[in-house]
Amino acid sequence: MAEPLVVPEALAGERVDRAVALLTGWTRREVQDLLESGAILVDGERVPKSRKLELGNVVELLDEPAVAGLPAAEPDVDVVVRHEDDDLVIVAKPAGLVVHPGAGHPTGTLVNGLLARYPEIAGVGDPARPGIVHRLDRDTSGLMVVARSPVAYDRLVEMLGARDVERVYDALVWGEPDAARGVIDAPIGRSVRRPTRMAVREGGRVARTSYEVVTRYREPDVTRLVCRLETGRTHQIRVHLQAIGHPVVGDPVYGGRRASLALDRPFLHAGGLVLEHPVTGERLAFEEPLAPELAALLDSLTAT
């Protein structure tokens, strides 16, 4: 299931079938079929294809058209490499770049760019998402490790499962946590009310996120955190921070987009990655500076 879409000003007043087709790249017929089956919701409700959308409506996609074929190499997709060797690549993903093909994003993904630069990864891991051992959300920037060899792929999957890879994130959240540091230990699963979203709920998968306050700001009241993943659930940091009442600034899905601080993406950046090389055993440590738009936003704030 794709991440919910927030209707931009440019599509306000458009029919839902046309707007979703424009936002996803699907055909009008594909969108209409999904609407008729109840697989597309607007603000949590089924709607007819003629429904006119309004600015800020949240469109949820509970299903998607099938994607045909395997990803192809695309040299035009820029891949920012911070490290490469025979077994792995460390890349810096920009916000807005989808990690691997899916319905609505059949081309132009990080995987397509990786295949052009490292064609051998076509035989590494899942053929539909070759080399990919973990992901970042489309609108999250920062560091990812990609496997170039089958042995590295298998070992990296084991390491991630055993929590032997340290992943550090910068986040800006609304409000100020009660404690300067803490651990959010709460299971995450699909939301019962909104199946395209994740939520803290009984019966979900074990999820742990640690956080530490870095800087507090006022007017607006926001706080910069450094977060570390002890598990890797979908939308984990965003869901956990919302659950304790401090959603990520700019996050339209989990309550973080507010007029008092304009940002068209969640303020979430994978700035640190530490791991043991899956083949040589060498310790690898990387840091990635904040994306320019995030750094500029911090520069506009006044610390307490």
Secondary structure, DSSP 4 states (H G I P E B T S, - for coil): -PPPEEPPGGGTTSBHHHHHHHHH---HHHHHHHHHTT-EEETTEE--TTPBP-TTPEEEES--PPPPS-----TTS---EEEE-SSEEEEEEPTT--SS-BTTBSSSSHHHHHHHH-GGGGGSS-TTSTTBSS---TT-EEEEEEESSHHHHHHHHHHHHTT-SEEEEEEEEES--SSSEEEEE--EEE-SS-TTSEEE-TT-B--EEEEEEEEEEETTTEEEEEEEESS--TTHHHHHHHHTT-PBTT-TTTT--BTTB--SS-SEEEEEEEEE-TTT--EEEEE-PPPHHHHHHHHTSEE-
